[in-house]
Amino acid sequence: MSYNTIEFTVDSGVALLTLNRPEKFNSFNTEMHQELREVLKEVRSNDAIRCLLITGKGRAFCAGQDLGDRSVAAGDELPDLGESVEKNYNPLIRAITALELPVICAVNGVAAGAGSSLALAADIVLAARSASFIQSFCKIGVIPDSGSTWALPRLVGMARAKGLALLGDKLPAEQAEAWGLIWQCVDDEELAETSLAMAKQIATQPTKGLSLIKRALKASTANSLDEQLELEKDYMRIAGRTEDYREGVAAFMEKRPAVFKGR
C-alpha cells in the first residue's frame, strides 16, 4: 500500500516506519494520523513483524503538530485541542506503547513537541549527534501532551522535567543521553545503519519474552515490590510455556545458535 505522509516497509522481521513530510519537518497533520493508524494496525496483526523501527525523512525527525492546521484568526472560534488529543495523539501513543514487540526510534533530527513525545514512546531511542529534543508546547501556551508529562519525570526526574517543560529549551542528543532520556547518541552518518542493525538483531530474539519484559517494566512504576514480585512470577510462568523458551534452553545445551520464532 502506498502512503502520502509516511513510508512503510517490512523486511527480515523489521517494520520500518518513516515519517515522510520533510518539507514540513515531518509534522503531524490529519492525513498522517490516519496513515499511522493503518500502519500500526498492520504491525499488530502481521506475525512476520518482530520489531518496529521509527525514523524520519530529511533534516527533522518530527516537529510535532503542523500548526498550519491549527491557526486561529482573530474573531474565529477557538479550537478544542482536547478533541485533537483524544482522537489522534492519545490513540497513537497507546497503540505504540501497547505493541507486544520491541519498538526502536531513530531520531535523525529535531524532535519537538509531540514529535519528542512520539520518540519517547519507543522502547529504545537512538539519536543522531546533531539531533535535539524540544518540549516546545510552552512556547504557544499549551501543555506537553502525547504522554510527555508522564514520561519526562520518570526518565529524567522531576527537576529536569520541569525545566524542559517550562522553559522549552533545546536539549542536544548528547545531553539527552547523559540525562538518561534516550539510550544512545551516535554519529549522524551511523544512525540509519546502527538502528537498522539493532532492529534486525532484536527481530531474531525471543520477542514474546521481550514483550513480557516490556509489560513488567511498565507495571513496575505503579506496583509495590510485593506486587511486582507476584507479577514476575506470573510472567515467568507464561514465558516458560513458550516455544522460544524451549528452543533457547535446547540451543544452550546443544551449544548452537538459537532459532527463535516469537512464540
C-alpha positions in Angstrom: 0.0 0.0 0.0 1.3 3.5 -0.8 1.1 6.4 1.6 1.4 10.2 1.2 2.9 11.2 4.6 4.8 8.1 5.6 6.8 5.3 4.2 6.4 1.7 5.4 8.3 -1.5 4.5 8.8 -4.9 6.1 12.0 -6.9 5.7 13.8 -9.5 7.8 11.2 -9.2 10.6 11.6 -5.4 10.8 8.8 -3.0 10.1 10.5 0.3 9.1 8.2 3.3 9.5 9.5 6.6 8.1 7.7 9.9 8.7 7.7 11.5 5.2 6.7 15.2 5.2 10.3 16.5 5.1 9.2 19.9 3.7 7.1 20.3 6.9 9.7 18.8 9.2 7.5 15.7 9.3 4.9 17.5 11.4 1.6 15.8 12.1 -1.5 16.5 10.1 -4.8 14.7 9.9 -3.7 12.6 7.0 -0.5 11.4 8.8 -2.5 10.4 11.8 -4.8 8.3 9.6 -2.0 6.6 7.8 -0.2 5.9 11.1 -3.4 4.2 12.4 -3.5 2.0 9.4 0.2 1.1 9.6 0.1 0.3 13.4 -2.9 -1.9 12.7 -0.7 -3.8 10.2 2.1 -4.1 12.7 -0.2 -5.5 15.4 -1.7 -8.1 13.0 1.3 -9.3 11.0 3.1 -12.1 12.7 6.1 -11.7 10.4 6.8 -8.4 12.1 9.1 -8.9 15.1 10.3 -5.3 15.6 9.2 -1.8 14.7 11.7 0.9 13.8 10.5 4.5 13.5 12.5 7.4 12.0 12.0 10.5 9.9 13.0 11.7 6.4 15.1 14.8 5.8 16.6 17.1 8.4 14.0 16.6 11.1 12.5 13.6 13.0 9.2 15.3 13.8 8.3 18.9 14.6 5.1 18.0 16.3 1.7 19.3 15.2 1.6 21.1 11.9 0.4 24.5 13.2 -0.9 25.3 9.8 -3.8 23.0 10.7 -4.3 24.8 14.0 -4.0 28.5 13.2 -6.7 30.7 14.6 -7.6 34.1 13.0 -8.8 37.0 15.1 -12.5 36.5 15.8 -12.5 32.8 14.9 -13.8 30.3 17.4 -11.0 28.8 19.5 -10.4 25.1 18.7 -11.0 22.2 21.0 -7.4 20.9 21.4 -8.6 18.3 23.8 -10.6 16.7 21.0 -7.5 16.5 18.8 -5.5 14.9 21.6 -8.4 12.4 22.3 -8.9 11.4 18.6 -5.3 11.5 17.4 -2.4 11.7 19.8 -3.6 9.6 22.7 -4.6 6.6 20.4 -1.2 6.9 18.7 0.8 6.7 21.9 -1.4 4.0 23.3 -1.0 2.0 20.1 2.8 2.2 20.1 3.2 1.5 23.8 0.8 -1.4 23.7 2.7 -3.2 20.9 3.8 -6.6 22.0 7.1 -6.3 20.2 10.2 -4.1 20.6 9.9 -0.5 19.3 13.1 1.4 18.3 13.2 5.0 17.4 16.0 6.6 15.4 15.8 10.3 15.9 17.5 11.8 12.8 16.9 15.5 13.6 14.9 17.7 15.8 12.1 16.1 17.8 9.9 18.8 19.0 6.5 18.9 20.8 4.5 15.7 20.1 7.5 14.6 17.9 9.5 14.3 21.1 6.6 12.5 22.8 6.5 10.1 19.9 10.2 9.3 20.2 9.9 8.8 24.0 7.1 6.3 23.4 9.6 3.8 21.9 11.3 1.2 24.0 14.8 2.1 22.8 15.7 5.6 21.4 18.8 6.3 19.4 19.6 9.8 18.2 21.9 11.4 15.7 24.6 13.6 17.4 23.1 16.7 15.6 19.5 15.8 16.8 17.8 17.6 19.7 14.6 17.3 21.8 12.4 20.3 22.5 9.3 20.4 24.7 8.1 23.3 22.6 4.5 23.3 24.0 5.1 26.1 26.4 6.1 28.5 23.6 2.5 28.5 22.3 0.7 28.4 25.7 -0.3 24.7 25.8 0.9 21.7 27.9 3.1 18.8 26.9 0.8 16.0 25.6 1.1 12.6 24.0 2.5 11.2 27.3 5.3 13.7 27.8 4.1 14.7 31.3 4.2 11.0 32.2 7.5 10.1 30.5 9.7 13.0 31.4 9.6 12.8 35.2 10.2 9.0 35.0 13.1 9.4 32.6 15.0 12.4 33.9 13.5 13.3 37.3 11.1 16.0 38.3 13.5 18.9 38.4 14.7 18.3 34.8 11.2 17.5 33.6 10.0 20.9 34.9 12.9 22.7 33.3 12.4 21.1 30.0 8.6 21.6 30.0 8.5 25.2 31.4 11.5 26.6 29.5 11.2 24.8 26.2 14.9 24.8 25.7 16.6 22.7 23.1 18.2 19.5 24.6 21.0 18.2 22.4 21.2 14.5 21.8 24.5 14.1 23.7 22.9 15.7 26.8 19.8 13.7 26.4 21.9 10.5 26.6 23.8 11.8 29.6 20.5 12.5 31.4 19.0 9.1 30.6 16.3 10.5 28.3 17.5 8.2 25.4 19.5 5.1 25.1 22.3 6.2 22.8 23.7 9.1 20.8 25.5 8.1 17.6 27.3 10.0 14.8 24.8 11.3 12.2 26.2 9.1 9.4 25.9 6.0 11.5 22.4 6.4 12.8 20.5 4.6 10.0 22.9 1.7 9.8 23.2 1.3 13.6 19.4 1.5 14.3 18.6 -0.9 11.5 21.2 -3.4 12.6 19.8 -3.2 16.1 16.3 -3.8 14.9 17.3 -6.8 12.7 19.2 -8.3 15.7 16.2 -7.8 18.1 13.9 -9.3 15.5 15.8 -12.6 15.8 15.4 -12.8 19.5 12.6 -14.3 21.7 10.2 -11.4 21.1 7.4 -13.0 23.1 9.6 -12.9 26.1 10.7 -9.3 25.3 7.1 -8.3 25.2 6.7 -9.6 28.8 9.8 -7.7 29.8 8.2 -4.5 28.5 4.9 -5.2 30.3 6.7 -5.9 33.6 8.9 -2.8 33.5 5.8 -0.6 32.7 3.9 -2.1 35.6 6.8 -1.5 38.0 6.1 2.2 38.0 2.9 1.7 39.9 3.4 -1.6 41.8 4.8 -2.2 45.2 7.7 -4.6 45.5 5.4 -7.4 46.6 3.0 -6.7 43.7 5.9 -6.7 41.3 7.3 -10.0 42.6 3.9 -11.6 42.1 3.8 -10.2 38.6 7.3 -11.5 37.8 6.1 -15.0 39.0 3.1 -14.8 36.7 5.0 -13.6 33.7 7.8 -16.2 34.3 5.1 -18.9 34.2 3.9 -17.5 30.8 7.5 -17.3 29.4 8.3 -20.8 30.5 5.5 -22.2 28.4 6.6 -20.5 25.1 8.2 -22.3 22.2 11.1 -19.8 22.4 12.0 -20.8 25.9 12.2 -24.5 24.9 14.3 -23.5 21.9 16.6 -21.3 24.0 17.3 -24.0 26.5 17.8 -26.6 23.8 20.2 -24.3 21.9 22.2 -23.6 25.1 22.5 -27.3 25.9 23.4 -28.2 22.3 25.9 -25.3 22.1 24.3 -23.9 18.9 22.7 -20.6 17.9 19.0 -20.5 18.9 16.3 -20.0 16.2 13.5 -18.1 17.9 10.1 -17.6 16.4 8.5 -15.1 18.7 6.1 -17.7 20.0 
